[in-house]
Amino acid sequence: MQRIVVCILAAMVSSAAWGKEIPLKEIWGFNIAGTSDVKELVPPPKKDPQSAEDFINSSVVEQTAQLLGHRKVPAEGRKAGDGFIVAGVGKEALERAREVLAGKEKSLKEISAEGEFSLVIYTYFSGRSFCLDDVQVDDGEITVAYHLMAHELMSSSAHFALIPLPKLPPGDVNVVMKRSDDTGPAPIIARLAKVPAERIVSGSFKFRVIADAKIKE
């Protein structure tokens, strides 16, 4: 009887972890409508920057954005790379995301069932805005639904999001980037479509949740 009760409780915990939508307002975003502004995570500089370089150096947000700037866009025929997982939420996740994008820190391939972690997705500088539709966590899969909105080149921008993960039961988890049709003026959509979305938007990937508190990179 005791074993049956334990199994039922375990199933209830696992079920509670899945079937969840992560509200956009719980997500920290850079240039992503509906999310909380990631700039709120860092205080403004104590004095006005004297140059563009000072401005970038004064903010981890701007440093992260620069790593996705027009000079960093993958060459033709290459992909943007996959999204990734970092430890922590909020400011800690932001700082770790910057280090991963800069190649100074590795993303996590395994995470503990305990602790706090964030999913990082991003787009490189382009003439298409990244619009996050919703994020669903269900049955071993995290689905990030999005679409791109085409606009004139003068409005080009980069985007990234820090998505706090709920507690997940041990096992493999697929992160699926689910794209819907682009929106915007048809002629601009057709022109910008010459650059594949995979070249600017982070891709799908897998990670593993382990019961042990030890995290492997």
C-alpha positions as a LaTeX table, in Angstrom:
\begin{tabular}{lrrr}
\hline
Residue & $x$ (\AA) & $y$ (\AA) & $z$ (\AA) \\
\hline
Met1 & 0.00 & 0.00 & 0.00 \\
Gln2 & 2.80 & 2.41 & 0.92 \\
Arg3 & 4.50 & 1.82 & $-2.45$ \\
Ile4 & 1.23 & 2.54 & $-4.28$ \\
Val5 & 0.83 & 5.83 & $-2.40$ \\
Val6 & 4.42 & 6.83 & $-3.24$ \\
Cys7 & 3.85 & 6.06 & $-6.93$ \\
Ile8 & 0.63 & 8.08 & $-6.97$ \\
Leu9 & 2.35 & 11.06 & $-5.34$ \\
Ala10 & 5.24 & 10.84 & $-7.82$ \\
Ala11 & 2.80 & 10.80 & $-10.73$ \\
Met12 & 0.99 & 13.84 & $-9.31$ \\
Val13 & 4.27 & 15.77 & $-9.01$ \\
Ser14 & 5.27 & 14.83 & $-12.57$ \\
Ser15 & 1.84 & 15.79 & $-13.91$ \\
Ala16 & 2.01 & 19.17 & $-12.17$ \\
Ala17 & 5.34 & 19.90 & $-13.86$ \\
Trp18 & 3.88 & 19.41 & $-17.33$ \\
Gly19 & 0.83 & 21.00 & $-18.92$ \\
Lys20 & 1.98 & 24.50 & $-18.03$ \\
Glu21 & 2.08 & 27.71 & $-20.02$ \\
Ile22 & 4.78 & 30.19 & $-19.07$ \\
Pro23 & 3.18 & 33.66 & $-19.20$ \\
Leu24 & 5.04 & 36.17 & $-21.36$ \\
Lys25 & 5.23 & 38.61 & $-18.44$ \\
Glu26 & 7.34 & 36.07 & $-16.51$ \\
Ile27 & 9.85 & 36.09 & $-19.37$ \\
Trp28 & 12.64 & 38.66 & $-19.57$ \\
Gly29 & 12.97 & 39.88 & $-23.13$ \\
Phe30 & 15.05 & 42.27 & $-25.20$ \\
Asn31 & 13.00 & 43.91 & $-27.98$ \\
Ile32 & 10.23 & 41.31 & $-27.58$ \\
Ala33 & 6.68 & 42.63 & $-27.19$ \\
Gly34 & 4.64 & 41.28 & $-24.27$ \\
Thr35 & 7.64 & 40.22 & $-22.18$ \\
Ser36 & 9.14 & 42.05 & $-19.21$ \\
Asp37 & 11.92 & 44.40 & $-20.26$ \\
Val38 & 15.27 & 42.77 & $-19.46$ \\
Lys39 & 16.76 & 46.24 & $-18.95$ \\
Glu40 & 14.88 & 46.38 & $-15.64$ \\
Leu41 & 17.27 & 43.74 & $-14.28$ \\
Val42 & 20.25 & 46.10 & $-14.26$ \\
Pro43 & 20.52 & 49.57 & $-12.74$ \\
Pro44 & 21.18 & 52.53 & $-15.03$ \\
Pro45 & 24.78 & 53.80 & $-15.17$ \\
Lys46 & 25.75 & 56.22 & $-12.40$ \\
Lys47 & 26.89 & 58.74 & $-14.98$ \\
Asp48 & 26.03 & 59.37 & $-18.60$ \\
Pro49 & 28.24 & 57.38 & $-21.02$ \\
Gln50 & 30.67 & 59.57 & $-22.95$ \\
Ser51 & 30.82 & 57.32 & $-26.00$ \\
Ala52 & 29.09 & 54.36 & $-27.66$ \\
Glu53 & 31.77 & 52.09 & $-26.20$ \\
Asp54 & 31.12 & 53.44 & $-22.70$ \\
Phe55 & 27.39 & 52.88 & $-23.22$ \\
Ile56 & 27.91 & 49.24 & $-24.18$ \\
Asn57 & 30.38 & 48.60 & $-21.37$ \\
Ser58 & 27.98 & 50.10 & $-18.82$ \\
Ser59 & 25.28 & 47.47 & $-19.33$ \\
Val60 & 25.29 & 43.67 & $-19.51$ \\
Val61 & 22.11 & 43.98 & $-21.61$ \\
Glu62 & 23.85 & 46.07 & $-24.26$ \\
Gln63 & 26.88 & 43.76 & $-24.19$ \\
Thr64 & 24.59 & 40.79 & $-24.86$ \\
Ala65 & 22.83 & 42.64 & $-27.66$ \\
Gln66 & 26.16 & 43.47 & $-29.27$ \\
Leu67 & 26.99 & 39.76 & $-29.39$ \\
Leu68 & 23.92 & 39.41 & $-31.63$ \\
Gly69 & 24.63 & 42.52 & $-33.71$ \\
His70 & 24.96 & 42.85 & $-37.47$ \\
Arg71 & 28.69 & 42.05 & $-37.39$ \\
Lys72 & 27.94 & 38.74 & $-35.66$ \\
Val73 & 25.29 & 37.40 & $-38.06$ \\
Pro74 & 26.38 & 33.92 & $-39.26$ \\
Ala75 & 27.77 & 33.75 & $-42.77$ \\
Glu76 & 25.54 & 32.66 & $-45.64$ \\
Gly77 & 24.88 & 28.93 & $-45.46$ \\
Arg78 & 25.42 & 28.75 & $-41.69$ \\
Lys79 & 22.85 & 28.55 & $-38.89$ \\
Ala80 & 22.36 & 30.77 & $-35.87$ \\
Gly81 & 23.00 & 27.92 & $-33.45$ \\
Asp82 & 20.71 & 26.40 & $-30.85$ \\
Gly83 & 19.06 & 27.96 & $-27.85$ \\
Phe84 & 20.55 & 26.90 & $-24.53$ \\
Ile85 & 20.09 & 26.50 & $-20.79$ \\
Val86 & 21.84 & 28.51 & $-18.08$ \\
Ala87 & 21.72 & 28.35 & $-14.29$ \\
Gly88 & 19.72 & 30.96 & $-12.45$ \\
Val89 & 16.91 & 33.35 & $-13.34$ \\
Gly90 & 16.74 & 37.07 & $-13.85$ \\
Lys91 & 20.04 & 38.93 & $-13.57$ \\
Glu92 & 22.10 & 35.77 & $-12.97$ \\
Ala93 & 20.65 & 34.16 & $-16.12$ \\
Leu94 & 21.35 & 37.36 & $-18.08$ \\
Glu95 & 25.00 & 37.42 & $-17.05$ \\
Arg96 & 25.45 & 33.73 & $-17.84$ \\
Ala97 & 23.73 & 34.11 & $-21.21$ \\
Arg98 & 26.19 & 36.84 & $-22.13$ \\
Glu99 & 29.11 & 34.58 & $-21.21$ \\
Val100 & 27.74 & 31.68 & $-23.28$ \\
Leu101 & 27.15 & 33.87 & $-26.33$ \\
Ala102 & 30.65 & 35.28 & $-25.94$ \\
Gly103 & 32.09 & 31.77 & $-25.86$ \\
Lys104 & 33.43 & 32.22 & $-22.32$ \\
Glu105 & 31.09 & 29.75 & $-20.64$ \\
Lys106 & 29.41 & 26.51 & $-21.71$ \\
Ser107 & 25.67 & 26.04 & $-21.77$ \\
Leu108 & 24.16 & 23.28 & $-19.62$ \\
Lys109 & 23.36 & 19.92 & $-21.17$ \\
Glu110 & 22.04 & 18.52 & $-17.90$ \\
Ile111 & 20.27 & 20.31 & $-15.07$ \\
Ser112 & 19.19 & 19.29 & $-11.61$ \\
Ala113 & 15.55 & 18.67 & $-10.81$ \\
Glu114 & 16.22 & 21.16 & $-8.01$ \\
Gly115 & 17.47 & 24.70 & $-8.40$ \\
Glu116 & 16.57 & 27.49 & $-10.81$ \\
Phe117 & 17.35 & 27.53 & $-14.53$ \\
Ser118 & 16.47 & 29.57 & $-17.60$ \\
Leu119 & 16.00 & 28.77 & $-21.27$ \\
Val120 & 17.72 & 31.30 & $-23.53$ \\
Ile121 & 16.53 & 31.95 & $-27.08$ \\
Tyr122 & 17.78 & 34.66 & $-29.40$ \\
Thr123 & 17.87 & 36.16 & $-32.88$ \\
Tyr124 & 20.66 & 37.95 & $-34.64$ \\
Phe125 & 20.30 & 41.46 & $-36.07$ \\
Ser126 & 17.92 & 41.47 & $-39.03$ \\
Gly127 & 14.99 & 43.26 & $-40.65$ \\
Arg128 & 12.52 & 40.87 & $-39.02$ \\
Ser129 & 11.28 & 41.32 & $-35.46$ \\
Phe130 & 10.97 & 38.22 & $-33.27$ \\
Cys131 & 7.42 & 37.90 & $-31.93$ \\
Leu132 & 6.98 & 35.41 & $-29.09$ \\
Asp133 & 3.48 & 33.92 & $-29.23$ \\
Asp134 & 3.58 & 31.54 & $-26.25$ \\
Val135 & 5.70 & 29.00 & $-24.37$ \\
Gln136 & 4.18 & 25.64 & $-23.45$ \\
Val137 & 5.72 & 23.03 & $-21.16$ \\
Asp138 & 4.07 & 19.67 & $-21.76$ \\
Asp139 & 4.99 & 15.97 & $-21.59$ \\
Gly140 & 8.79 & 16.16 & $-21.93$ \\
Glu141 & 8.67 & 19.03 & $-24.40$ \\
Ile142 & 8.97 & 22.80 & $-24.25$ \\
Thr143 & 7.41 & 24.46 & $-27.29$ \\
Val144 & 8.39 & 28.03 & $-28.09$ \\
Ala145 & 5.81 & 29.33 & $-30.58$ \\
Tyr146 & 6.87 & 32.41 & $-32.51$ \\
His147 & 6.66 & 34.27 & $-35.77$ \\
Leu148 & 8.75 & 36.90 & $-37.49$ \\
Met149 & 7.42 & 40.31 & $-38.45$ \\
Ala150 & 9.05 & 41.84 & $-41.52$ \\
His151 & 9.81 & 45.55 & $-41.55$ \\
Glu152 & 12.12 & 48.00 & $-43.26$ \\
Leu153 & 15.88 & 47.60 & $-42.80$ \\
Met154 & 16.11 & 50.89 & $-40.93$ \\
Ser155 & 14.21 & 49.20 & $-38.07$ \\
Ser156 & 16.48 & 46.16 & $-37.84$ \\
Ser157 & 17.22 & 44.75 & $-34.40$ \\
Ala158 & 18.42 & 41.76 & $-32.41$ \\
His159 & 16.34 & 39.96 & $-29.76$ \\
Phe160 & 16.80 & 37.57 & $-26.87$ \\
Ala161 & 14.68 & 36.10 & $-24.08$ \\
Leu162 & 15.36 & 34.54 & $-20.70$ \\
Ile163 & 12.59 & 32.02 & $-19.98$ \\
Pro164 & 12.46 & 30.78 & $-16.36$ \\
Leu165 & 11.85 & 27.04 & $-16.24$ \\
Pro166 & 9.40 & 25.41 & $-13.84$ \\
Lys167 & 10.53 & 22.46 & $-11.75$ \\
Leu168 & 10.82 & 19.52 & $-14.14$ \\
Pro169 & 10.88 & 15.78 & $-13.36$ \\
Pro170 & 13.97 & 13.75 & $-14.35$ \\
Gly171 & 14.21 & 12.78 & $-18.01$ \\
Asp172 & 15.00 & 14.11 & $-21.47$ \\
Val173 & 13.38 & 17.36 & $-22.56$ \\
Asn174 & 12.99 & 18.56 & $-26.15$ \\
Val175 & 12.94 & 22.30 & $-26.77$ \\
Val176 & 11.02 & 22.91 & $-30.00$ \\
Met177 & 11.11 & 26.25 & $-31.80$ \\
Lys178 & 7.73 & 26.33 & $-33.58$ \\
Arg179 & 7.52 & 29.03 & $-36.24$ \\
Ser180 & 4.32 & 30.41 & $-37.75$ \\
Asp181 & 4.02 & 32.42 & $-40.95$ \\
Asp182 & 5.75 & 35.80 & $-41.11$ \\
Thr183 & 3.66 & 38.93 & $-40.84$ \\
Gly184 & 4.13 & 42.34 & $-42.46$ \\
Pro185 & 3.96 & 43.81 & $-45.97$ \\
Ala186 & 4.05 & 41.00 & $-48.54$ \\
Pro187 & 6.83 & 42.55 & $-50.71$ \\
Ile188 & 9.10 & 42.95 & $-47.68$ \\
Ile189 & 8.33 & 39.43 & $-46.45$ \\
Ala190 & 9.33 & 38.06 & $-49.87$ \\
Arg191 & 12.53 & 40.10 & $-49.96$ \\
Leu192 & 13.66 & 39.22 & $-46.44$ \\
Ala193 & 12.81 & 35.54 & $-46.94$ \\
Lys194 & 15.99 & 35.30 & $-49.00$ \\
Val195 & 17.77 & 35.09 & $-45.64$ \\
Pro196 & 16.64 & 31.78 & $-44.06$ \\
Ala197 & 15.17 & 32.10 & $-40.58$ \\
Glu198 & 17.59 & 29.41 & $-39.38$ \\
Arg199 & 20.42 & 31.83 & $-40.04$ \\
Ile200 & 19.14 & 34.38 & $-37.55$ \\
Val201 & 16.89 & 32.50 & $-35.05$ \\
Ser202 & 18.21 & 30.04 & $-32.47$ \\
Gly203 & 17.18 & 26.45 & $-33.12$ \\
Ser204 & 15.62 & 23.51 & $-31.30$ \\
Phe205 & 17.71 & 21.35 & $-28.96$ \\
Lys206 & 17.56 & 18.80 & $-26.14$ \\
Phe207 & 18.66 & 18.72 & $-22.53$ \\
Arg208 & 18.31 & 16.33 & $-19.62$ \\
Val209 & 16.92 & 16.75 & $-16.11$ \\
Ile210 & 18.63 & 14.60 & $-13.48$ \\
Ala211 & 17.51 & 13.78 & $-9.96$ \\
Asp212 & 21.01 & 14.23 & $-8.59$ \\
Ala213 & 21.91 & 17.79 & $-7.60$ \\
Lys214 & 25.18 & 17.48 & $-9.51$ \\
Ile215 & 25.08 & 19.31 & $-12.85$ \\
Lys216 & 27.28 & 18.22 & $-15.73$ \\
Glu217 & 28.31 & 20.61 & $-18.51$ \\
\hline
\end{tabular}
